[in-house]
Amino acid sequence: FNYQLILMKNPFIHAALVFIISLFSVCVYAQDAVGYQLPPKDIADLLLAKPTPGVSIDQKANWMLLSERNSYPSVEELGQPEIRVAGLRLNPNNFSPSRQTYINNFSLKNIKQNKEYPVTGLPANMLASNVSWSPAEQKVAFTNTTASRIDLYVIDITTHKATRINKQPLNAVNGTAISWVDENTLIYKIATSPASMLQKKPIMPKGPTVQQNVGKAAPGRTYQDMIKSPYDEQVFEFMANAQLAMNKNGTETNIGKPSLYSSVQLSPDKKYMLIETIRKPFSYLVPAGGFPTTISVTDMSGKVIKILAELPSAETTPSGNDNVQNVPTGYDWRDDEAATVIWSMPLDSGLIKKKMDFHDAVYSLSHPFTGNAKELFKTNMRFRGIAWGNENFAWVTEALQGKQTLKVSRYNPAANTMESLFERNITDAYSNPGNPVTEKNKYKRNVIKVTNNTLLMNNTVGSSVKGDLPFLATFDLATKKSDIIWRSSEGTYESVVDVLDADNLILLTRRETQKEVPNFYIKNLKLRVADKAITSFANPYPQ
């Protein structure tokens, strides 16, 4: 039978046969089981090599916490659901941010004994974050994220054991996840509803989304992932709503009522809380950090002692460098007093172009939080922050972004005086003197260490004409002169991670070169003995 002759005479049969063959071949190909493919071993080893562990050391340099992580997130992590709302990216299944770098393992090392211990009791397939030492540094807390919840664990340094302490799943959507009160007490936020109760997006909305401008036209910044509909508002409120809780020796107690907590800060004496909560209406133009908020002081049971401010949405912020809303901002605790709140207020109605000697003022209000606020000082530029030292010293920073100018002054709380220390251009990295070295005060808060009217200054970058060479310097408050007492050698990048003993100049440094991976050392500048290596990490990448 001559098939070739038939095909030549009847092109329709030829076309049909070609189609059937091609269809069969496509079906066979589609049925092939193809999983994730691995690159050649040399490339896989390079990509999947674990980076050197993270290092965290207690103030006395007795114990080191080593944190291991993978180079890249797993496919399972990347495959988790994500909602984008109010400028946040969240996992709707567990009340957590959807984009995080997790720790996969912990171990402890006794530095003096040079002995390493595994941490027992860690959860399987651990995805840890929010690592925090306790005030006396005898314990370490961390959160563990699973597909359906966040749990809180505490590592006992003495027993090297981790224990889960929470009863209800945590909510880490907004603000700080956990805060230590004392060695046996933590404060955190818990979810108020199961994640499964989040309403599904309706196929048909209740009505159109309407935005109305009832003020004057003004240019404004644009942001990603804003609220766009009433349903988005419901999603944000559901995800951000949390119950504040206190866990003391494993007993979990609710504090106050559920709310949209933006931040919770404990007073230095641990008797009060400075709480910022979000309130409606939610903005469609700015992220959650710019929503209307209420600032209040409460006791440790959640009872409101004083409402400090009702702040509007950041939508009304005037455009232009250094222009701000005409409202109080920057509420914080004073680190060197038991319970004193500080904040700043513009004196120019928020418009920097106004010709004035002073543009901002800083105020305080102390326990029992009654009466009028006390004015501490005024600044010529925009107030940017204050670092407290003692009753006679505080480090005040002010700046103008539009002029790229920064000014640092000495504030004397006892005498209520201000004295300029230096002024420089923000873009001039060579003139950066570094940041003051701190120590723990009686409230376990970091405050600037002042010795004989002199500060220690740590510059962890150390930009210079010879490249980046980190340094440690002294700064004389009387002469306003800086003197470098140690600097990283050329060809090496070594920075001071912590000053373990400021009086004896004992430092913890991190050193690396183009060929050597980062390792940690204890350096004694007074005795000038050989540096003591406390880690010996090898290059994780194949040579």
C-alpha positions as CSV (number, residue, x, y, z in Angstrom):
1,F,0.0,0.0,0.0
2,N,1.6,3.3,-1.1
3,Y,1.0,5.7,1.8
4,Q,3.4,8.3,0.3
5,L,1.3,8.5,-2.9
6,I,-1.9,9.0,-0.9
7,L,-0.3,11.8,1.1
8,M,1.0,13.5,-2.0
9,K,-2.4,13.4,-3.6
10,N,-4.4,14.5,-0.5
11,P,-2.8,17.4,1.3
12,F,-5.6,17.5,3.9
13,I,-4.8,14.0,5.1
14,H,-1.1,15.0,5.3
15,A,-1.9,18.1,7.4
16,A,-4.2,16.1,9.8
17,L,-1.5,13.5,10.3
18,V,1.1,16.1,11.1
19,F,-1.2,17.7,13.6
20,I,-1.9,14.3,15.4
21,I,1.8,13.5,15.6
22,S,2.6,17.0,17.0
23,L,-0.2,16.7,19.5
24,F,1.0,13.3,20.6
25,S,4.6,14.6,21.0
26,V,3.4,17.6,23.0
27,C,1.3,15.4,25.3
28,V,4.3,13.0,25.9
29,Y,6.5,16.0,26.8
30,A,4.0,17.6,29.1
31,Q,3.7,14.3,31.1
32,D,7.4,14.2,31.9
33,A,8.0,14.8,35.6
34,V,10.4,17.7,35.9
35,G,11.4,18.8,39.4
36,Y,13.8,21.5,40.6
37,Q,17.1,21.1,38.8
38,L,20.5,21.5,40.6
39,P,23.5,23.2,38.9
40,P,26.9,21.5,38.7
41,K,28.3,20.6,42.2
42,D,31.0,23.3,42.1
43,I,28.3,26.0,41.5
44,A,25.9,24.5,44.1
45,D,28.7,24.4,46.7
46,L,29.4,28.1,46.1
47,L,25.8,29.2,46.2
48,L,24.7,27.1,49.2
49,A,27.7,27.5,51.4
50,K,26.6,28.9,54.8
51,P,28.0,32.3,55.7
52,T,30.1,32.7,58.8
53,P,27.9,32.8,61.9
54,G,26.6,36.0,63.5
55,V,28.1,36.9,66.8
56,S,26.6,38.6,69.8
57,I,28.6,39.0,73.1
58,D,27.5,40.0,76.6
59,Q,28.9,43.2,78.1
60,K,31.4,41.3,80.3
61,A,32.7,39.2,77.4
62,N,31.9,35.9,79.2
63,W,29.5,34.4,76.7
64,M,29.1,34.5,73.0
65,L,25.9,33.7,71.1
66,L,26.5,32.2,67.6
67,S,23.7,32.5,65.1
68,E,23.7,30.4,61.9
69,R,21.7,31.1,58.8
70,N,21.3,30.0,55.2
71,S,22.7,32.0,52.4
72,Y,19.3,32.1,50.7
73,P,15.7,31.5,51.7
74,S,14.2,28.2,50.9
75,V,11.5,27.7,48.2
76,E,9.0,27.0,51.0
77,E,9.8,30.4,52.6
78,L,9.5,32.2,49.3
79,G,6.2,30.4,48.6
80,Q,4.5,31.7,51.7
81,P,1.4,33.9,51.0
82,E,1.9,37.7,51.1
83,I,-0.5,40.6,51.4
84,R,0.6,44.2,50.7
85,V,-1.3,46.8,52.6
86,A,-0.5,50.1,54.4
87,G,3.1,50.0,53.1
88,L,3.6,46.6,54.8
89,R,4.2,43.2,53.4
90,L,2.7,40.6,55.7
91,N,2.1,36.9,55.9
92,P,-1.6,36.5,56.4
93,N,-1.2,33.0,58.0
94,N,0.9,34.0,61.0
95,F,0.8,37.7,61.7
96,S,4.4,38.4,60.7
97,P,6.4,40.4,58.1
98,S,6.7,38.3,54.9
99,R,10.3,39.4,54.1
100,Q,12.8,38.4,56.8
101,T,16.2,36.8,57.2
102,Y,15.9,34.0,59.6
103,I,18.4,32.2,61.9
104,N,18.5,28.4,61.6
105,N,20.6,27.5,64.6
106,F,22.1,28.8,67.9
107,S,25.1,27.8,69.9
108,L,26.8,29.3,73.0
109,K,30.5,29.7,73.6
110,N,32.2,30.4,76.9
111,I,34.9,32.9,75.9
112,K,37.2,32.4,78.9
113,Q,37.0,28.6,78.7
114,N,37.1,28.6,74.9
115,K,34.4,26.0,74.9
116,E,31.3,25.8,72.7
117,Y,27.9,24.4,73.7
118,P,25.0,23.5,71.5
119,V,21.6,25.0,72.5
120,T,19.1,22.3,73.3
121,G,15.3,22.6,73.1
122,L,15.4,24.5,69.8
123,P,12.3,24.0,67.6
124,A,12.5,21.8,64.5
125,N,13.0,23.7,61.3
126,M,13.7,26.8,63.3
127,L,13.1,30.2,61.7
128,A,14.3,32.6,64.5
129,S,14.4,36.4,64.7
130,N,14.1,39.3,67.2
131,V,17.0,38.1,69.3
132,S,17.3,40.0,72.6
133,W,19.5,39.6,75.7
134,S,17.9,40.0,79.1
135,P,18.8,43.0,81.3
136,A,21.3,41.0,83.4
137,E,22.4,39.0,80.3
138,Q,21.6,35.7,81.8
139,K,19.0,34.8,79.2
140,V,18.4,35.4,75.5
141,A,14.9,35.6,74.0
142,F,13.9,35.0,70.3
143,T,10.8,34.5,68.2
144,N,10.3,31.4,66.0
145,T,8.1,31.7,63.0
146,T,6.2,28.7,61.6
147,A,3.6,28.5,58.8
148,S,0.8,29.2,61.1
149,R,2.1,31.2,64.2
150,I,4.9,33.0,66.0
151,D,6.2,31.6,69.3
152,L,8.5,33.1,71.9
153,Y,11.5,31.1,73.3
154,V,14.0,31.9,76.0
155,I,17.6,30.5,76.2
156,D,19.0,30.0,79.6
157,I,22.7,30.8,79.4
158,T,23.6,28.5,82.4
159,T,21.8,25.4,81.2
160,H,22.2,26.1,77.4
161,K,18.5,25.2,77.0
162,A,15.7,26.9,75.0
163,T,12.1,26.8,76.3
164,R,8.9,28.1,74.7
165,I,7.2,30.4,77.1
166,N,4.1,31.8,75.3
167,K,0.6,30.4,75.4
168,Q,-1.0,32.4,72.6
169,P,0.6,33.1,69.2
170,L,2.4,36.4,68.9
171,N,1.6,39.3,66.6
172,A,4.7,40.9,65.0
173,V,3.0,43.0,62.4
174,N,3.9,46.4,63.7
175,G,6.6,47.7,66.1
176,T,8.9,45.9,68.4
177,A,8.1,42.2,68.9
178,I,9.3,41.7,72.5
179,S,10.7,43.7,75.4
180,W,12.4,42.5,78.6
181,V,11.2,43.9,81.9
182,D,13.5,41.8,84.2
183,E,15.2,38.4,84.1
184,N,11.9,36.6,84.4
185,T,9.4,38.9,82.7
186,L,8.8,39.9,79.1
187,I,6.2,42.0,77.3
188,Y,4.9,41.1,73.8
189,K,1.9,41.4,71.6
190,I,-0.4,38.4,70.9
191,A,-2.8,37.8,68.1
192,T,-6.5,38.5,69.0
193,S,-8.1,36.2,66.3
194,P,-7.0,33.1,64.3
195,A,-5.5,34.0,61.0
196,S,-8.3,31.9,59.3
197,M,-10.9,34.5,60.3
198,L,-9.5,37.1,57.9
199,Q,-12.3,37.9,55.5
200,K,-11.8,37.0,51.9
201,K,-11.9,39.7,49.4
202,P,-15.4,40.1,48.0
203,I,-15.9,39.6,44.3
204,M,-17.9,42.7,44.0
205,P,-17.1,45.7,46.3
206,K,-19.8,47.5,48.2
207,G,-19.3,50.6,46.2
208,P,-16.7,52.8,44.5
209,T,-13.5,53.9,46.2
210,V,-13.7,57.7,46.6
211,Q,-10.9,60.0,47.6
212,Q,-11.6,63.7,48.2
213,N,-9.3,66.7,48.5
214,V,-10.9,69.2,50.8
215,G,-7.7,71.2,51.4
216,K,-5.2,73.0,49.2
217,A,-3.2,71.3,46.4
218,A,0.3,70.3,47.5
219,P,2.9,67.9,46.1
220,G,3.5,64.8,48.2
221,R,5.6,61.7,48.2
222,T,4.3,58.4,46.7
223,Y,4.7,55.1,48.4
224,Q,4.2,51.4,47.5
225,D,1.4,49.1,48.7
226,M,-1.0,51.7,50.1
227,I,-4.5,51.1,51.3
228,K,-6.7,51.3,48.2
229,S,-10.2,50.2,49.3
230,P,-12.4,49.6,52.3
231,Y,-11.5,46.0,52.1
232,D,-7.8,46.9,52.5
233,E,-8.7,48.9,55.6
234,Q,-10.4,45.7,57.0
235,V,-7.3,43.7,56.3
236,F,-4.9,46.1,57.9
237,E,-7.1,46.5,61.0
238,F,-7.4,42.7,61.3
239,M,-3.7,42.1,60.9
240,A,-2.5,44.9,63.2
241,N,-4.9,44.5,66.0
242,A,-3.1,42.9,69.0
243,Q,-3.4,42.3,72.7
244,L,-0.5,43.4,74.9
245,A,0.6,40.7,77.3
246,M,3.1,40.2,80.1
247,N,4.8,36.9,80.7
248,K,6.2,36.4,84.2
249,N,7.8,33.0,85.0
250,G,5.7,31.4,82.3
251,T,2.4,33.0,83.4
252,E,0.8,35.0,80.6
253,T,-1.4,38.0,81.6
254,N,-3.2,40.5,79.3
255,I,-2.4,44.2,79.7
256,G,-5.2,46.6,78.9
257,K,-7.4,46.1,75.8
258,P,-6.6,45.0,72.2
259,S,-5.5,47.9,70.0
260,L,-3.4,48.8,67.0
261,Y,-0.1,49.2,68.7
262,S,2.6,51.1,66.9
263,S,5.2,51.1,69.7
264,V,5.5,50.2,73.3
265,Q,8.5,51.6,75.3
266,L,9.2,50.8,79.0
267,S,10.3,53.6,81.3
268,P,13.8,53.2,82.7
269,D,12.4,52.3,86.2
270,K,10.1,49.7,84.5
271,K,7.0,51.2,86.2
272,Y,5.4,52.9,83.1
273,M,4.9,52.4,79.4
274,L,5.0,55.0,76.6
275,I,2.5,53.6,74.1
276,E,1.7,54.8,70.6
277,T,-1.5,53.4,69.0
278,I,-2.9,53.9,65.6
279,R,-6.5,55.2,65.2
280,K,-8.9,55.8,62.3
281,P,-9.3,57.1,59.7
282,F,-6.6,55.1,57.9
283,S,-4.8,57.0,55.1
284,Y,-4.8,56.0,51.5
285,L,-1.7,58.2,50.8
286,V,0.9,57.3,53.4
287,P,2.0,54.0,55.0
288,A,1.0,52.8,58.5
289,G,3.9,54.8,60.1
290,G,2.1,58.0,59.0
291,F,-1.5,57.1,60.2
292,P,-3.1,59.1,63.0
293,T,-1.8,58.0,66.4
294,T,-2.4,58.5,70.1
295,I,0.6,58.9,72.5
296,S,-0.1,58.0,76.1
297,V,1.6,57.0,79.3
298,T,0.2,54.0,81.1
299,D,1.1,52.0,84.2
300,M,2.2,48.4,83.9
301,S,-1.4,47.2,84.1
302,G,-2.3,49.2,81.0
303,K,-4.2,51.9,82.9
304,V,-3.8,55.3,81.1
305,I,-2.0,57.8,83.3
306,K,-1.9,60.6,80.7
307,I,-2.6,61.2,77.1
308,L,0.3,63.2,75.8
309,A,-0.9,63.8,72.2
310,E,-3.4,63.0,69.4
311,L,-1.3,63.2,66.3
312,P,-2.9,63.7,62.8
313,S,-2.1,61.7,59.6
314,A,1.2,62.5,58.0
315,E,-0.7,63.5,54.8
316,T,-0.6,67.1,56.0
317,T,3.2,67.2,56.1
318,P,4.4,70.2,54.0
319,S,6.7,69.4,51.1
320,G,10.3,70.5,51.0
321,N,13.4,69.6,52.9
322,D,13.2,70.2,56.7
323,N,9.6,71.1,56.6
324,V,7.5,69.2,59.2
325,Q,4.0,69.1,60.6
326,N,3.3,71.6,63.3
327,V,2.8,69.0,65.9
328,P,5.0,67.4,68.7
329,T,7.2,64.5,67.6
330,G,9.8,62.1,68.8
331,Y,8.3,61.0,72.1
332,D,10.8,59.0,74.1
333,W,12.0,58.2,77.6
334,R,15.0,60.1,79.1
335,D,17.5,57.3,79.7
336,D,19.2,58.8,82.8
337,E,16.0,59.4,84.8
338,A,13.4,57.0,86.3
339,A,10.4,58.2,84.3
340,T,10.7,61.3,82.2
341,V,9.2,61.7,78.7
342,I,10.8,64.0,76.2
343,W,9.7,65.3,72.8
344,S,10.3,68.1,70.3
345,M,8.0,70.8,68.9
346,P,8.6,73.2,65.9
347,L,8.7,76.9,66.7
348,D,8.3,77.9,63.1
349,S,4.9,76.2,62.4
350,G,6.9,73.5,60.7
351,L,8.2,75.8,57.9
352,I,12.0,76.0,57.9
353,K,12.0,79.1,55.5
354,K,10.8,81.3,58.3
355,K,13.6,83.5,59.6
356,M,14.0,82.6,63.2
357,D,16.9,82.2,65.7
358,F,15.5,78.8,66.9
359,H,13.4,76.4,64.9
360,D,12.7,73.6,67.4
361,A,12.3,73.3,71.1
362,V,12.6,70.1,73.3
363,Y,10.3,69.6,76.3
364,S,10.0,67.1,79.1
365,L,7.4,65.8,81.6
366,S,8.3,63.7,84.6
367,H,6.4,61.4,86.9
368,P,3.6,61.9,88.0
369,F,3.0,63.4,84.6
370,T,0.8,66.3,85.8
371,G,1.2,70.0,85.3
372,N,2.9,71.7,82.4
373,A,5.8,70.4,80.3
374,K,9.2,71.9,81.0
375,E,11.2,73.4,78.1
376,L,14.8,72.0,78.2
377,F,16.4,73.7,75.2
378,K,16.0,75.1,71.7
379,T,17.9,74.3,68.5
380,N,18.9,76.6,65.7
381,M,18.3,73.8,63.1
382,R,15.8,70.8,63.1
383,F,16.2,68.7,66.3
384,R,17.4,65.2,65.3
385,G,18.0,63.5,68.6
386,I,19.6,63.4,72.0
387,A,21.9,60.8,73.7
388,W,21.9,61.1,77.4
389,G,25.0,60.8,79.6
390,N,24.6,62.0,83.2
391,E,23.2,64.9,85.2
392,N,25.7,67.2,83.6
393,F,25.9,66.0,80.0
394,A,23.8,65.1,77.0
395,W,24.7,64.9,73.3
396,V,22.3,66.9,71.1
397,T,22.2,66.6,67.4
398,E,20.5,69.0,65.0
399,A,20.7,69.3,61.2
400,L,19.3,70.8,58.0
401,Q,18.9,68.3,55.2
402,G,18.5,71.1,52.7
403,K,21.9,72.5,53.5
404,Q,23.6,69.2,54.3
405,T,24.7,70.6,57.7
406,L,24.9,68.9,61.0
407,K,25.6,70.4,64.4
408,V,26.3,68.7,67.8
409,S,26.0,70.5,71.1
410,R,26.6,69.7,74.7
411,Y,23.5,70.1,76.9
412,N,24.0,70.4,80.7
413,P,20.7,69.3,82.3
414,A,21.7,70.6,85.8
415,A,22.7,74.1,84.6
416,N,20.2,74.1,81.7
417,T,22.8,75.3,79.2
418,M,23.8,74.5,75.6
419,E,27.3,74.7,74.2
420,S,28.2,73.9,70.5
421,L,30.8,71.2,70.1
422,F,31.2,71.0,66.4
423,E,29.4,71.6,63.1
424,R,30.2,69.8,59.8
425,N,28.9,69.0,56.3
426,I,27.0,65.7,56.3
427,T,28.6,64.6,53.0
428,D,32.1,65.2,54.4
429,A,32.8,61.7,55.6
430,Y,36.5,62.6,56.5
431,S,35.3,65.0,59.2
432,N,33.1,62.5,61.0
433,P,34.4,62.1,64.5
434,G,32.4,58.9,65.2
435,N,29.8,58.2,67.9
436,P,30.2,58.4,71.7
437,V,30.9,55.1,73.5
438,T,28.2,54.2,75.9
439,E,27.9,52.2,79.2
440,K,25.0,50.8,81.2
441,N,23.6,52.9,83.9
442,K,21.7,51.9,87.0
443,Y,18.5,51.4,84.9
444,K,20.4,49.1,82.4
445,R,20.1,51.8,79.7
446,N,22.9,52.8,77.4
447,V,24.2,56.3,78.3
448,I,27.3,58.1,77.1
449,K,30.3,57.5,79.2
450,V,32.1,60.7,80.4
451,T,35.5,60.4,82.0
452,N,37.3,63.5,83.2
453,N,35.4,65.7,80.7
454,T,36.4,63.4,77.9
455,L,34.5,61.0,75.6
456,L,35.6,57.9,73.7
457,M,34.5,58.2,70.1
458,N,34.0,55.1,67.9
459,N,34.0,55.5,64.1
460,T,33.2,52.1,62.5
461,V,33.9,53.4,59.0
462,G,36.8,55.8,59.3
463,S,36.8,57.3,55.9
464,S,40.1,58.8,54.9
465,V,42.3,59.6,51.9
466,K,43.8,56.1,52.4
467,G,40.5,54.4,52.3
468,D,38.1,53.3,55.1
469,L,40.1,52.7,58.2
470,P,37.9,52.6,61.3
471,F,39.3,54.3,64.5
472,L,38.8,54.9,68.2
473,A,39.4,58.4,69.4
474,T,39.1,60.6,72.5
475,F,37.2,63.9,72.4
476,D,38.0,66.6,74.9
477,L,34.8,68.5,75.8
478,A,36.9,71.5,77.0
479,T,39.1,72.0,73.9
480,K,36.6,70.3,71.5
481,K,39.5,68.5,69.9
482,S,39.6,64.8,68.8
483,D,42.7,62.6,69.2
484,I,42.8,59.2,67.5
485,I,44.2,56.5,69.9
486,W,43.8,53.5,67.6
487,R,43.2,53.0,63.9
488,S,42.8,50.0,61.7
489,S,45.9,49.1,59.7
490,E,46.1,49.7,56.0
491,G,45.2,46.5,54.0
492,T,42.9,45.4,56.9
493,Y,39.4,46.4,57.8
494,E,39.1,46.2,61.6
495,S,36.3,48.0,63.5
496,V,35.4,48.2,67.2
497,V,32.3,46.2,67.8
498,D,32.1,47.0,71.5
499,V,34.2,48.7,74.2
500,L,34.3,46.0,76.9
501,D,36.2,48.2,79.5
502,A,36.4,51.9,78.6
503,D,38.7,52.7,81.6
504,N,41.3,50.0,80.6
505,L,40.6,50.3,76.9
506,I,39.7,46.7,76.3
507,L,37.9,46.4,73.0
508,L,36.0,43.8,71.0
509,T,37.0,44.1,67.3
510,R,36.0,42.5,64.0
511,R,38.8,42.1,61.5
512,E,38.8,41.0,57.9
513,T,41.0,41.3,54.8
514,Q,40.5,40.6,51.1
515,K,41.6,37.0,51.7
516,E,40.6,36.4,55.4
517,V,37.0,36.1,56.5
518,P,35.8,38.2,59.4
519,N,36.8,37.1,62.9
520,F,36.5,38.6,66.3
521,Y,39.3,39.6,68.7
522,I,39.7,41.1,72.2
523,K,42.3,43.9,72.1
524,N,43.9,45.6,75.0
525,L,45.2,49.1,74.1
526,K,46.8,49.8,77.5
527,L,48.7,46.6,78.0
528,R,49.4,46.3,74.3
529,V,49.5,42.5,74.5
530,A,48.8,40.3,71.5
531,D,45.1,40.3,70.4
532,K,43.1,37.3,71.6
533,A,41.1,35.6,68.9
534,I,37.7,34.5,70.2
535,T,36.5,33.1,66.9
536,S,38.3,31.1,64.2
537,F,35.8,31.1,61.3
538,A,37.1,29.5,58.1
539,N,36.3,30.7,54.6
540,P,32.9,29.0,53.8
541,Y,33.4,29.3,50.1
542,P,35.4,26.7,48.1
543,Q,38.8,27.9,47.0
